[in-house]
């Protein structure tokens, strides 16, 4: 059973930065694409960034130029560096595969941006 554990969220002022981490308990992590998603109250889950096994990245227009996804295959971990945070970035952030079938979702990590 794959387990995903997200961490690094918190309360930050608008314009600030946070770095999220996602640790995966899967031995084949290094050959899988990974993605970060977010879900705000009353809104659908949105994929904000993805990274292929080879390191190619993709971003939602809403975060392009502000967020950076990266991975450390030796640690089975994917990161999301978030800069210039805005109120609208407030959400629970989760990680998973960039496409279905998804692994079981973790608890996510709450990011709250205050203005």
N, C-alpha and C positions, 0 to 999 in steps of 0.2 A: 504494500500500500504506500503510495507516494505521499509524503507530507511536505507541505510548504509553510514556512514560518516567516512572516513579514515583521519587520521592526524598524525603528528609527523615526516614527511619526511624532507629532507633538503640536504645541501651540507656538505660532511664529507670527511676527508682525508682517504686514504687507511689505514686499521688497526684500524680505529675508530669504534664507536658504535652509534646506534640509537635505539629508542624504538618507534614503531608504535602503534597506537590505532585505533580500529574500533568500533564505537558505532552503535548499531542496534536498530531500533524502532519497536521491535517485542516482544510481551509479552511472547511468547513461546521460547524465546532465550535459556532458561536454558535446554530445552530438544532437542536442535538442535546441530548437529555438525557444526563446523565452520572451515574455511580455509583461508589462505592468498595465494594470487596469485601475480605474477608480469608479466609485459609486457614491454619488451625493444623494441626500434624502429626496425622495420623490422623482429621481431621475434614473434612466437606464444606465447600466454599466457601460463604461466607455474605455476602449483601449487607448492608452496614451503613448506607449512606446513599445517597440519590439526590437529584439536583437537575434540574428541568426547564429547558428553554430560557428559560422565563419567570421562573425563580428559585424556583419552588415546591419545597419540600424534604420529604423523608420519611426516617425513621430506624427502624432495628431497635430493638425494645424494650430490648435489652441495652445500647444506647449512648445512648438518648434522654436529653437533659439534660446529657450529657457531651461529645458530639461535635457539631461544626458543619461542614456542607459549604457551600462557596461556590465561585464561579467568576469568572474574569476573561476575558471573551470576547476582549478585545483581545490577550491573551497566549495564547489557546487553552489555558488552564490551569484545572484544578479543584483545590481545596484541601480538606484535612480537618484541622480543628483538633480535637485530642484532649486533653481535660482530665480530671483525676481518674482517671488510668489505673489499671487493675487487672491483676492477674496474668493473668486470663482474656482480656485484650486482646492477649496475646502471639500474633503471627501474622505471616505475610507479607501485606502490604496491596497490593492491585492496583486499577486503575481500568479502566472500560470503559463501554459503553452499559448502560443499566439493564434491557435486555431483549435477547433473541436477535433476529437473528443478531449475535453478538459480533464486534468487531474482533479481530485477532490480539492475544493477551495479552502484556503487557510482562513484564519480569523481576520486578516488584514491589519493595517495600522492606520490610525486616525490622524489625518492632517487637518489642522484648523488654522486658517489665516485670518488674522484680525487686522482691521484697518484703523 
